[in-house]
Amino acid sequence: MEITSSAMLKPATTPPHPLAGEKVPLTAFDRAAFDVFVPMVFAYRAPAPSSEAVKEGLRMAVAAYPLAAGRLAVDVAVDGQGRRRRRRVLHVNDEGALVRDATVEADLDAK
C-alpha cells in the first residue's frame, strides 16, 4: 500500500456551527469507554468516486456532526464548593478529520 496524500479536512460550514469553540462534557457512556483511535478504511469498486468527491462528502458530514471534527481534551471546572475539578470534554474546535488517500497493487475482489 502506498499513501498518496494526507490532509486534515475542515468542516464545510459558513457560518460556523453554534457549538464551534465549545467544550462539551462527555456522557457517562463516553467516560466508560476506552480511549482508542479507530481508523477506517473505505474501498470502492470501479468506477470509484473521485478522491475530491469523497472528501467533499466528508466535509459536509463533519459540518452536520461538528463533534466529529473536534478533539478530546481536559477542562478545569469549579464546582459548587469552589473546588477545581478536571473533566474530560470534547473540544469542538473544527480541527477536522485526518484523511489519507492510498493505492494498493492488488485485486480487492480476490478472495
C-alpha positions in Angstrom: 0.0 0.0 0.0 1.3 3.5 -0.9 -0.1 6.6 0.8 -0.5 9.2 -2.0 -1.8 12.2 0.1 -2.7 13.2 3.6 -4.8 16.1 4.7 -6.9 17.4 7.6 -10.4 18.1 6.3 -12.2 21.0 7.9 -16.0 21.2 8.1 -17.7 22.9 5.2 -19.8 25.4 7.2 -20.5 29.0 6.8 -21.4 30.5 9.2 -19.7 28.3 11.9 -21.8 25.7 13.8 -23.4 27.0 17.0 -21.2 24.6 19.0 -18.0 25.9 17.5 -15.4 26.6 20.2 -17.5 24.9 22.9 -16.2 22.3 25.3 -18.9 19.6 25.6 -18.7 17.3 28.6 -18.6 13.6 27.9 -21.6 11.5 28.8 -21.4 8.6 31.3 -21.2 6.2 28.3 -18.3 8.2 26.8 -16.4 8.2 30.1 -16.8 4.4 30.5 -15.4 3.7 27.0 -11.7 3.2 26.2 -9.7 6.0 24.6 -8.7 4.4 21.3 -8.1 5.7 17.8 -10.4 4.0 15.4 -9.1 4.2 11.8 -11.5 3.4 9.0 -10.6 2.1 5.5 -13.0 2.6 2.6 -12.5 0.7 -0.6 -14.7 1.3 -3.7 -15.4 -0.9 -6.6 -14.8 0.5 -10.1 -15.9 3.1 -11.1 -14.8 4.6 -7.8 -15.8 8.1 -6.9 -13.0 10.7 -7.2 -11.0 11.4 -4.1 -12.3 15.0 -4.2 -15.9 13.8 -4.3 -15.3 11.6 -1.2 -13.5 14.4 0.6 -16.3 16.9 -0.2 -18.8 14.4 1.2 -16.8 14.0 4.4 -16.6 17.8 4.7 -20.4 18.0 4.6 -20.8 15.1 7.1 -18.4 16.8 9.5 -20.3 20.0 9.1 -23.5 18.3 10.1 -21.8 16.5 13.0 -19.2 19.0 14.3 -18.2 16.8 17.3 -16.5 14.5 14.7 -14.1 17.3 13.9 -13.2 18.1 17.5 -10.6 16.8 19.9 -10.7 15.1 23.3 -9.4 17.5 25.9 -9.4 18.1 29.7 -11.1 21.1 31.1 -10.9 22.5 34.6 -14.2 23.5 36.1 -15.0 24.9 39.6 -17.8 23.0 41.4 -20.3 24.5 43.8 -17.9 24.4 46.8 -15.2 26.2 44.9 -13.1 23.1 44.2 -11.3 22.8 40.9 -12.3 19.6 39.0 -10.7 18.2 35.9 -13.2 16.7 33.4 -12.9 15.1 30.1 -14.6 17.1 27.3 -14.9 17.2 23.6 -13.5 20.5 22.4 -15.4 21.4 19.2 -12.5 23.3 17.6 -13.2 22.3 14.0 -9.6 21.0 13.6 -11.0 18.4 11.1 -10.7 14.8 10.3 -7.5 13.2 9.0 -7.9 11.7 5.5 -5.3 9.7 3.7 -5.5 8.6 0.0 -3.7 5.4 -0.8 -3.3 2.9 -3.6 -2.7 -0.8 -3.5 -1.4 -3.1 -6.2 -3.9 -5.9 -5.5 -7.3 -7.1 -6.7 -9.6 -6.2 -3.8 -12.3 -8.5 -5.2 -10.0 -11.6 -4.9 -10.8 -13.9 -2.1 
